[in-house]
Amino acid sequence: MIETIASILKNKGHEIYSVDPEATVHDAITIMAEKGVAAVLVLAEGKLVGIVSAKDYGTRVVLRGRSARDTRVQEIMTSPVITVALETTVFECMAIMTHRHIRHLPVFNKGELAGVVSLGDLASAVISDQAFKIDQLMTYVGQK
């Protein structure tokens, strides 16, 4: 069965963590640490304008000797953001992430932000699906 992003968000939840473009990088990193995520969306007046990740922090702040408290999110965020729809399959998302070298995809449903999926979310879905198929095959051949 080809799983869609809708099913992943149904299991994972639709929680969205975000910051304003004028927020400091320190604010964004604090949210990431508190929520246990590696990226936050950047929303301006409710609209998606960018995404900032722990990787962005490392490469665009730490390695350049900048201060997280003095650097604004808009200075280091990735924009425009690549997004997907709820109907997009897991494998389509994996192809996008691999081709674009990204680890997070905001998900839209009819023009509205519906959630975010990470490469880890997709890998977990694929592993779970494979385990289910193996279990079904083992039952079929009488190994269980």
Buried (B, 14 or more C-beta within 10 A) or exposed (E): EEBBBBBBBEEBEEEBBBBBBEBBBBBBBBBBEEEEBBBBBBBEEEEBBBBBBBBBBEEBBEEEEBEBEEBBBBBBBBEEBBBBBBEBBBEBBBEBBEEEEBBBBBBBBEEEBBBBBBBEBBEBBBEEBEEEEEEEEEEEEEEE
